[in-house]
Amino acid sequence: MNRLPFIVFLNLLIVFTTLNSFFIEVQAHSGSRDELGGHFRNKDCVYILHEPTSLALSAKTKQDLLLLIKKHNQSACSYNLIEEKIDLDGTELSGSSYSIHSAAGNASAAVPPAVTSKPADLQLENTYKADLHECTDGDTASFNINGQLYKTRFLYIDTPESTSQMEPYGKEASQFTCSFLKTGQIMIETDGPSLFDKYDRLLAWVWVDNRLLQEEITNAGLVEDFYDYGDYKYEGRINQAMAEAKSSNKGIYSNTTAGKQPLPPKTGPSEIPVFIGLALLIFIALFYLRKQ
């Protein structure tokens, strides 16, 4: 029996599998950047701003950046892009403008407050008036406190992701927080063993018109877990809100199984040609083997 066709088949299969793996990797993360310094991750259409150009930095908000992406990036992903699918990759947008005036009284160029990752004049167990600079997701936002910007991680709660990846209820958690922060006067209360986490984010309780954001979003069923690195002042209130959300089947806990629900499996666009190619190779091999 001539085994040459079978050997040829095995070699073709190896080559085909190798090329296909390369194709999938390229498709998922092409690495080519647009005029803004970012690109789409094709597998989930998340826009990642890797190396922002001056054009990208001209955007003051995510909405501004969204419009620039739709204008300058011709990817099919741009047509249905939403703010929650933009990953700034650590970039801080300029946000609201802070105007200064010259001695003559004329408005000069807008100057943003300095961004800080050091304690400055903030202290533990104190409360500070704050203005919203940018809402990031369900448990993170940037605030202007005493003329300086602080990227802030909300104490104790952990909401589903909606930036680098889109988890179930991540969008709802982000929308809840971003809307809630616009409903009144914001107060930031520091607490716990440290002012900042390992990513230099301020750790704080967030109050809006005397309502505790962490308690409100937990009660809405949009908090999936807690992080506990010390004793925090309002743990009891948050735990009670979680118990109420679960007993009332709210948000994440609206299904019979509490917790995040897995996304249904998706068939990537490159999987179909893989199956067709493999089937064709198998058919050719069987055809030659039957002739021997």
HUGI-V149144 format. One record per pair of residues at least 24 apart in sequence whose ideal C-beta (glycine too) atoms are under 6 Angstrom apart, sorted by the first residue. I is the first residue (numbers start at 1). J is the second residue. Records with the same first field share a line. If there is no record, write none. Layout:
I->J, J
This chain:
1->292
2->292
5->288
9->285
12->281
13->281
16->277
20->274
24->270
27->270
34->72, 73
35->72
40->75, 77
45->77
46->85, 87
47->86
48->87, 89
49->88, 89, 91
50->89
52->91
59->93
60->93, 94, 95
62->86
84->162, 171, 174
87->163, 164
95->133, 134
113->144, 147, 148, 149
114->148
115->149
116->148
117->200
119->195
124->190
126->190
127->187, 189
128->188
130->186, 188
132->181
135->178, 181
137->162, 163, 174
138->173, 174, 177
150->202
151->201
152->202, 204
153->197, 201, 203
154->206, 214
155->203, 205, 232
156->226, 232, 238
157->214, 223
158->225, 227
159->222, 223
160->224
168->260, 261
169->222, 252
172->222
173->222
176->217, 222
180->213
183->208
184->208, 209
185->209
191->232, 233
192->230, 232
193->230
214->238
215->241
218->242
219->244, 245
220->251
221->245, 250, 251, 252, 253
222->251
224->252, 260
